[in-house]
């Protein structure tokens, strides 16, 4: 019976470790970062299909379906036009700002699991007679 408990402990530690490292690893599906100058050049060559302003990020979809992103601190759609971006025929939208509680909870899940595992292990070791 003792080997089952030890095996369960090792499995839980392994799961917590995998969850922890997956939390720290960068998202591999993120769009490629490009400069604002490159976006301006692409707009003048009519290569842009869609723009999404998301806080400090401008998410770009090109005519061939490639997804890109660039930083635009404190800029809006009018500011982008004033920089010289040709946005005729480009679909654009602005993502409303708000807190994504689901993403926050998902990000803290590995930490909660690891904390629960530590609590379980310390509680079990405290009950073990010496």
Backbone bond lengths (Angstrom), bond angles and torsions (degrees), N, CA, C in turn:
res aa  C-N    CA-C-N  psi(-1)  N-CA   C-N-CA  omega(-1)  CA-C   N-CA-C  phi
1 X - - - 1.444 - - 1.530 111.12 -
2 X 1.342 116.96 -32.84 1.451 121.38 -178.57 1.529 111.28 -65.82
3 X 1.333 118.51 -36.28 1.461 120.85 -179.78 1.528 111.19 -67.38
4 X 1.334 116.99 -27.86 1.465 119.72 177.02 1.526 110.28 -68.19
5 X 1.342 115.63 -41.20 1.466 119.34 178.31 1.523 111.28 -65.19
6 X 1.338 116.14 -43.42 1.461 119.70 178.97 1.525 110.28 -65.13
7 X 1.317 118.09 -39.87 1.460 121.59 178.20 1.518 111.51 -63.33
8 X 1.328 116.24 -41.80 1.467 120.69 177.55 1.528 110.63 -63.59
9 X 1.318 116.08 -39.89 1.467 120.08 178.40 1.524 110.40 -62.78
10 X 1.333 117.39 -44.84 1.466 120.43 179.27 1.525 111.51 -63.91
11 X 1.305 117.41 -38.93 1.466 121.04 178.48 1.522 110.19 -65.10
12 X 1.329 117.03 -43.83 1.462 120.25 178.65 1.524 111.98 -64.03
13 X 1.320 117.15 -39.91 1.464 120.71 177.59 1.531 109.69 -64.91
14 X 1.314 117.73 -40.69 1.460 121.97 178.56 1.527 110.98 -63.57
15 X 1.334 116.59 -45.30 1.465 120.53 178.87 1.525 110.46 -62.97
16 X 1.316 117.12 -43.14 1.460 120.75 179.06 1.532 110.50 -64.15
17 X 1.317 117.57 -39.62 1.468 121.33 178.21 1.516 111.92 -64.12
18 X 1.327 117.22 -44.58 1.459 121.18 178.31 1.525 110.26 -63.65
19 X 1.317 117.14 -43.35 1.467 120.68 179.03 1.531 110.54 -63.46
20 X 1.321 116.95 -40.46 1.459 121.10 -179.70 1.525 111.28 -64.25
21 X 1.344 117.21 -46.34 1.458 120.21 -179.38 1.526 112.10 -70.72
22 X 1.312 117.84 -32.31 1.464 119.01 176.45 1.523 110.09 -68.86
23 X 1.314 117.69 -28.64 1.459 122.48 175.88 1.526 110.43 -68.16
24 X 1.334 117.09 -36.94 1.455 121.33 -177.44 1.525 113.35 -82.94
25 X 1.318 118.03 -22.64 1.462 121.60 -177.58 1.520 110.04 -71.99
26 X 1.341 116.89 141.14 1.467 118.98 178.12 1.521 110.66 -70.05
27 X 1.318 114.48 152.91 1.457 120.32 179.17 1.520 108.66 -71.71
28 X 1.336 117.52 122.20 1.455 121.33 -176.82 1.526 112.11 -78.92
29 X 1.324 118.39 -12.43 1.453 121.38 -178.11 1.519 113.20 -94.61
30 X 1.311 117.88 10.59 1.454 120.84 -178.85 1.517 109.89 -70.23
31 X 1.334 116.54 145.25 1.468 119.66 176.80 1.525 111.21 -65.62
32 X 1.323 115.79 153.76 1.455 122.14 179.54 1.528 110.00 -68.51
33 X 1.331 116.71 137.75 1.468 122.78 178.59 1.520 109.19 -80.98
34 X 1.343 117.07 130.31 1.466 122.69 175.42 1.524 108.59 -129.90
35 X 1.317 115.60 164.45 1.470 119.64 179.77 1.525 110.06 -82.02
36 X 1.315 115.66 159.82 1.458 121.17 177.91 1.530 110.35 -65.81
37 X 1.322 116.93 -31.69 1.461 121.16 175.85 1.525 111.87 -62.74
38 X 1.327 115.98 -39.87 1.466 120.52 177.52 1.525 110.38 -65.46
39 X 1.337 117.34 -39.41 1.464 121.14 177.70 1.524 109.66 -63.68
40 X 1.329 117.28 -40.66 1.462 121.49 178.07 1.525 110.10 -61.40
41 X 1.314 116.68 -45.26 1.471 121.50 178.60 1.524 110.96 -61.52
42 X 1.327 116.81 -42.89 1.458 121.02 179.63 1.526 110.99 -65.26
43 X 1.334 117.22 -36.82 1.466 120.11 179.97 1.524 110.66 -67.27
44 X 1.317 117.18 -37.26 1.465 121.02 179.80 1.522 111.69 -71.85
45 X 1.341 116.55 -23.85 1.469 121.15 176.47 1.529 111.95 -92.33
46 X 1.341 116.56 8.24 1.467 123.11 178.87 1.541 112.19 57.46
47 X 1.330 115.74 43.33 1.461 121.19 -179.49 1.530 112.86 -99.64
48 X 1.337 117.89 -4.16 1.461 121.05 -175.80 1.521 110.92 -95.97
49 X 1.328 115.58 137.88 1.457 121.49 175.44 1.517 111.68 -106.75
50 X 1.344 116.73 -40.86 1.459 120.06 -171.43 1.525 110.07 -147.77
51 X 1.343 116.11 141.94 1.461 122.90 175.34 1.518 109.03 -127.04
52 X 1.316 116.06 141.13 1.463 121.85 175.87 1.515 107.64 -133.20
53 X 1.319 116.38 116.75 1.461 121.08 176.50 1.525 106.85 -87.98
54 X 1.338 115.43 118.43 1.459 121.63 -178.04 1.530 108.17 -127.51
55 X 1.328 115.83 86.01 1.464 120.65 -178.91 1.517 110.45 66.33
56 X 1.325 117.00 -116.86 1.464 122.77 179.62 1.523 112.61 -90.43
57 X 1.310 117.92 2.83 1.459 122.11 -177.23 1.524 111.11 -111.63
58 X 1.305 116.43 142.91 1.458 122.96 170.83 1.518 106.02 -112.86
59 X 1.335 116.16 113.70 1.458 121.38 179.40 1.517 108.20 -95.79
60 X 1.329 116.68 126.91 1.454 123.18 -171.78 1.517 109.81 -118.59
61 X 1.330 116.22 135.93 1.459 121.85 170.36 1.519 106.52 -117.57
62 X 1.330 116.22 124.31 1.458 120.44 -178.97 1.526 110.27 -84.77
63 X 1.306 115.84 172.97 1.470 121.32 179.96 1.526 111.61 -62.36
64 X 1.327 117.56 -30.23 1.472 119.79 178.97 1.528 113.15 -88.93
65 X 1.352 117.45 4.92 1.462 121.52 174.38 1.515 115.13 93.52
66 X 1.319 118.47 0.82 1.459 121.95 178.32 1.526 109.59 -70.83
67 X 1.332 116.20 137.14 1.457 120.90 178.33 1.523 109.66 -104.44
68 X 1.324 115.27 130.12 1.451 123.09 -179.20 1.520 109.11 -130.76
69 X 1.333 116.35 167.80 1.457 120.09 175.77 1.518 108.84 -147.69
70 X 1.331 114.59 154.14 1.456 121.20 175.57 1.521 108.65 -147.12
71 X 1.317 115.90 157.83 1.467 121.15 178.50 1.519 109.67 -86.54
72 X 1.323 116.30 134.04 1.466 121.96 176.72 1.526 108.43 -135.70
73 X 1.311 118.27 72.94 1.466 119.34 -177.28 1.525 112.15 -62.13
74 X 1.307 115.37 127.71 1.465 123.27 175.83 1.530 113.50 56.57
75 X 1.316 117.73 37.80 1.456 121.22 177.45 1.517 109.59 -118.83
76 X 1.330 114.56 153.43 1.451 119.97 174.76 1.527 108.30 -128.41
77 X 1.313 116.76 -171.26 1.461 121.59 -176.25 1.528 111.60 -61.69
78 X 1.310 117.81 -42.07 1.474 121.59 -179.99 1.525 110.38 -64.32
79 X 1.342 116.87 -41.16 1.468 120.62 177.72 1.520 111.25 -60.24
80 X 1.336 116.79 -39.52 1.461 120.46 179.41 1.526 110.79 -64.81
81 X 1.318 117.14 -39.97 1.460 120.29 177.50 1.529 110.63 -65.18
82 X 1.314 117.58 -39.61 1.456 121.66 179.39 1.526 112.00 -66.80
83 X 1.334 118.21 -25.15 1.464 121.80 175.83 1.525 112.07 -73.48
84 X 1.317 116.06 -14.23 1.465 119.18 178.42 1.514 113.93 108.71
85 X 1.319 118.82 10.01 1.457 120.16 176.28 1.527 108.89 -72.19
86 X 1.319 116.31 130.82 1.459 121.86 177.05 1.526 106.70 -89.55
87 X 1.322 117.07 103.51 1.464 121.27 -173.20 1.522 112.87 -107.47
88 X 1.326 117.39 20.65 1.462 120.23 177.26 1.524 108.99 -72.25
89 X 1.314 116.07 129.71 1.462 121.08 179.68 1.514 114.15 79.49
90 X 1.314 117.50 7.98 1.465 121.76 179.85 1.525 108.42 -102.56
91 X 1.331 116.88 126.07 1.468 120.78 174.30 1.520 108.13 -72.46
92 X 1.294 116.29 132.97 1.454 119.08 177.76 1.518 109.43 -135.67
93 X 1.317 114.13 153.49 1.460 120.28 175.95 1.525 107.86 -151.13
94 X 1.302 114.63 160.70 1.459 121.45 178.78 1.515 107.42 -120.69
95 X 1.316 115.66 121.49 1.463 120.92 179.44 1.522 108.44 -76.84
96 X 1.320 115.21 128.51 1.463 118.43 -179.92 1.515 109.73 -68.03
97 X 1.305 114.73 140.91 1.458 118.69 179.74 1.525 109.15 -79.93
98 X 1.280 115.34 146.38 1.454 121.86 -179.77 1.518 109.33 175.72
99 X 1.288 116.16 173.06 1.453 121.66 -178.65 1.519 108.78 -95.79
100 X 1.311 115.83 126.90 1.452 121.84 176.57 1.538 107.76 -92.65
101 X 1.322 115.59 90.92 1.469 120.51 -175.45 1.519 112.08 -65.13
102 X 1.310 117.22 -32.10 1.463 120.35 178.55 1.517 111.42 -63.27
103 X 1.330 117.08 -43.00 1.463 121.16 179.02 1.525 110.81 -67.50
104 X 1.322 117.18 -38.52 1.461 120.31 178.02 1.528 110.41 -63.54
105 X 1.331 116.57 -44.64 1.470 120.33 179.01 1.525 110.67 -63.35
106 X 1.334 116.78 -40.48 1.463 120.81 179.37 1.524 110.91 -65.21
107 X 1.322 117.53 -37.02 1.454 120.85 178.83 1.524 112.24 -68.71
108 X 1.330 117.52 -32.03 1.465 120.19 -179.88 1.528 113.27 -88.57
109 X 1.322 118.19 -6.92 1.463 121.41 -178.49 1.532 112.83 -57.53
110 X 1.347 120.05 -46.87 1.473 118.33 177.88 1.519 112.61 -59.81
111 X 1.329 116.83 -38.41 1.464 120.04 178.97 1.527 111.17 -64.94
112 X 1.319 116.68 -40.72 1.461 121.42 178.83 1.529 110.22 -65.09
113 X 1.339 116.33 -44.02 1.468 120.01 178.46 1.520 111.34 -62.21
114 X 1.322 116.44 -44.13 1.456 120.14 -179.86 1.525 110.97 -64.78
115 X 1.344 117.02 -41.48 1.467 120.77 176.84 1.522 111.58 -62.68
116 X 1.336 116.47 -41.15 1.461 120.08 177.18 1.516 112.14 -63.63
117 X 1.335 116.17 -39.60 1.457 120.61 178.07 1.532 110.77 -63.68
118 X 1.327 117.11 -44.66 1.466 120.30 178.07 1.520 111.08 -62.82
119 X 1.333 117.68 -41.91 1.455 121.65 177.93 1.524 110.31 -59.99
120 X 1.347 116.44 -45.37 1.459 121.72 179.90 1.528 110.41 -61.29
121 X 1.344 117.52 -44.69 1.465 120.98 -177.49 1.526 111.49 -67.41
122 X 1.339 117.38 -43.18 1.469 119.51 -179.65 1.525 111.25 -69.20
123 X 1.299 116.64 -36.83 1.457 120.62 179.22 1.545 110.10 -65.70
124 X 1.328 115.47 -41.29 1.461 120.53 -179.93 1.537 110.82 -67.74
125 X 1.352 116.88 -39.93 1.465 118.94 -179.86 1.525 111.00 -69.91
126 X 1.328 118.04 -28.77 1.472 121.41 178.28 1.512 111.54 -70.17
127 X 1.342 117.28 -31.34 1.458 121.85 -178.97 1.521 112.53 -81.59
128 X 1.322 117.44 -18.73 1.461 120.97 -177.79 1.519 110.11 -69.19
129 X 1.352 117.07 125.66 1.473 118.94 178.32 1.513 111.07 -68.31
130 X 1.314 116.20 143.60 1.466 121.77 -176.72 1.489 110.88 -89.70
